[in-house]
Structures are given as C-alpha cells and as structure tokens.
Amino acid sequence: MKKLLLTLSIAMLSATAYAAETDLSAKWDALDMNTDGVISKEEAAANPEVASNWDEIDLNKDGSVDTQEFVDFYSK
C-alpha cells in the first residue's frame, strides 16, 4: 500500500511538472511572436508580468530574453 501511494505521489508530481512546463511553453510561444527564438522588449509588452520584470529576466542585459533566461525566471 505504501509503495502504491509513493508511486501515485510521484505520478502526480510528474503531471504537475508537465502541466507547468506546458503552460510555460505556451506563454513563450505567445510572446515570441516572430518566432526568432528570443523575446524582445516590444514583444514582452504584450505580457504585463514579463514587461514589469524585464530587468530581472534579461540577465545578460542584451535587450532580449532567450529561453534559458525565461525558464530561469519562472523556475524561482
């Protein structure tokens, strides 16, 4: 019984992680409007959360956010 509960708990955590990853992927796709693999400050303006946290998300201060910066921000 304990093994079954552990297995179910792991499965639920995996499903939750997958759902979060899917949501993040959808958010990225909505923001990267020109599909160039980065989010520009102009594209970020479409999402108030990203726009208001721009300086924190754009870690290397190159004026665009790549996927790693995006994932790092939302992984906090």
Backbone as numpy.savetxt, mean C-alpha at the origin, in Angstrom:
# Nx Ny Nz CAx CAy CAz Cx Cy Cz
-7.70 -30.83 18.48 -8.52 -29.63 18.48 -7.65 -28.36 18.48
-6.59 -28.36 19.30 -5.70 -27.21 19.36 -5.03 -26.99 18.01
-4.66 -28.10 17.36 -4.00 -28.00 16.06 -4.96 -27.39 15.02
-6.22 -27.78 15.09 -7.22 -27.25 14.18 -7.41 -25.75 14.41
-7.47 -25.34 15.65 -7.62 -23.91 15.97 -6.41 -23.12 15.50
-5.23 -23.67 15.67 -4.02 -23.00 15.20 -4.03 -22.86 13.68
-4.41 -23.93 13.00 -4.48 -23.91 11.54 -5.50 -22.88 11.06
-6.65 -22.84 11.70 -7.68 -21.86 11.33 -7.21 -20.43 11.60
-6.52 -20.24 12.71 -6.00 -18.90 13.03 -4.99 -18.44 11.98
-4.11 -19.33 11.59 -3.12 -18.99 10.56 -3.82 -18.68 9.24
-4.82 -19.47 8.90 -5.56 -19.23 7.66 -6.25 -17.88 7.69
-6.82 -17.52 8.83 -7.50 -16.22 8.94 -6.50 -15.08 8.82
-5.33 -15.22 9.44 -4.30 -14.18 9.33 -3.83 -14.05 7.89
-3.68 -15.17 7.21 -3.25 -15.14 5.81 -4.29 -14.45 4.95
-5.55 -14.75 5.20 -6.63 -14.11 4.44 -6.66 -12.61 4.69
-6.45 -12.22 5.93 -6.43 -10.80 6.28 -5.26 -10.10 5.58
-4.09 -10.73 5.60 -2.92 -10.15 4.93 -3.17 -10.04 3.44
-3.78 -11.05 2.85 -4.08 -11.02 1.42 -5.04 -9.89 1.10
-6.06 -9.72 1.92 -7.04 -8.66 1.70 -6.37 -7.29 1.80
-5.49 -7.11 2.76 -4.78 -5.84 2.91 -3.88 -5.58 1.70
-3.21 -6.63 1.23 -2.34 -6.50 0.06 -3.16 -6.14 -1.18
-4.32 -6.77 -1.32 -5.20 -6.50 -2.45 -5.70 -5.06 -2.40
-6.08 -4.59 -1.21 -6.54 -3.21 -1.06 -5.43 -2.23 -1.41
-4.22 -2.52 -0.98 -3.08 -1.66 -1.26 -2.78 -1.64 -2.76
-2.88 -2.78 -3.39 -2.66 -2.87 -4.83 -3.71 -2.06 -5.59
-4.94 -2.15 -5.15 -6.01 -1.38 -5.79 -5.79 0.12 -5.60
-5.33 0.51 -4.41 -5.05 1.92 -4.14 -3.93 2.41 -5.05
-2.88 1.59 -5.20 -1.76 1.95 -6.07 -2.26 2.13 -7.51
-3.01 1.15 -7.99 -3.51 1.20 -9.38 -4.36 2.44 -9.63
-5.15 2.83 -8.64 -6.00 4.02 -8.79 -5.16 5.29 -8.85
-4.03 5.31 -8.13 -3.20 6.51 -8.10 -2.23 6.62 -9.26
-1.67 5.52 -9.70 -0.70 5.53 -10.79 -1.46 5.57 -12.12
-2.07 6.71 -12.37 -2.99 6.86 -13.51 -2.33 6.65 -14.87
-1.07 7.03 -15.01 -0.41 6.85 -16.30 0.40 5.55 -16.37
0.28 4.73 -15.38 0.92 3.41 -15.28 2.42 3.43 -15.59
3.11 4.44 -15.08 4.56 4.51 -15.30 5.35 3.89 -14.16
4.65 3.33 -13.17 5.33 2.64 -12.08 5.69 3.51 -10.90
5.36 4.78 -10.95 5.56 5.69 -9.83 4.33 6.59 -9.70
4.17 7.14 -8.52 3.07 8.10 -8.29 3.70 9.48 -8.20
3.23 10.35 -9.05 3.70 11.74 -9.02 2.90 12.51 -7.97
3.38 13.67 -7.63 2.66 14.52 -6.68 1.29 14.90 -7.24
1.23 15.10 -8.54 -0.04 15.43 -9.19 -1.03 14.27 -9.08
-0.54 13.05 -9.30 -1.41 11.88 -9.18 -1.85 11.70 -7.72
-0.96 11.95 -6.79 -1.25 11.80 -5.37 -2.36 12.74 -4.91
-2.52 13.84 -5.60 -3.55 14.81 -5.22 -4.95 14.20 -5.24
-5.12 13.09 -5.95 -6.42 12.42 -6.03 -6.77 11.68 -4.74
-5.79 11.52 -3.85 -6.02 10.81 -2.59 -5.54 11.68 -1.44
-6.46 12.22 -0.66 -6.08 13.14 0.42 -5.09 12.55 1.42
-5.20 11.25 1.70 -4.27 10.63 2.66 -2.85 10.62 2.11
-2.69 10.26 0.85 -1.36 10.23 0.24 -0.84 11.66 0.06
-1.68 12.54 -0.40 -1.26 13.93 -0.62 -0.80 14.59 0.68
-1.53 14.38 1.75 -1.19 15.03 3.02 0.04 14.41 3.70
0.40 13.21 3.29 1.58 12.53 3.86 2.72 12.44 2.86
2.66 13.23 1.80 3.63 13.13 0.72 5.08 13.16 1.19
5.42 14.12 2.04 6.81 14.24 2.49 7.28 13.03 3.28
6.38 12.38 3.97 6.72 11.18 4.72 6.83 9.95 3.80
6.01 9.92 2.75 6.00 8.76 1.85 7.19 8.82 0.88
7.47 9.98 0.32 8.57 10.15 -0.65 9.90 10.21 0.10
10.36 9.05 0.53 11.53 8.97 1.40 12.80 9.52 0.77
13.01 9.28 -0.52 14.25 9.74 -1.16 14.13 11.13 -1.76
12.97 11.75 -1.57 12.73 13.14 -1.99 13.03 13.39 -3.47
12.66 12.40 -4.31 12.88 12.57 -5.75 11.65 13.10 -6.48
10.59 13.40 -5.73 9.40 13.97 -6.34 8.40 12.94 -6.84
8.69 11.67 -6.61 7.74 10.61 -6.98 7.83 9.51 -5.92
6.78 8.72 -5.87 6.72 7.62 -4.91 6.74 6.32 -5.70
7.72 5.46 -5.37 7.76 4.15 -6.02 7.03 3.13 -5.16
6.92 1.92 -5.67 6.14 0.91 -4.95 6.72 0.60 -3.58
8.04 0.58 -3.45 8.64 0.27 -2.15 8.32 1.35 -1.12
8.40 2.60 -1.52 8.06 3.70 -0.60 6.59 3.60 -0.19
5.74 3.27 -1.15 4.30 3.16 -0.91 4.03 2.03 0.08
4.60 0.88 -0.17 4.39 -0.27 0.72 4.97 0.01 2.11
6.15 0.61 2.15 6.76 0.93 3.45 5.85 1.84 4.27
5.28 2.85 3.64 4.40 3.77 4.35 3.18 3.04 4.92
2.56 2.20 4.12 1.34 1.52 4.56 1.62 0.30 5.44
2.87 -0.07 5.59 3.23 -1.20 6.44 3.49 -0.77 7.89
3.49 0.51 8.13 3.77 1.02 9.49 2.65 0.67 10.43
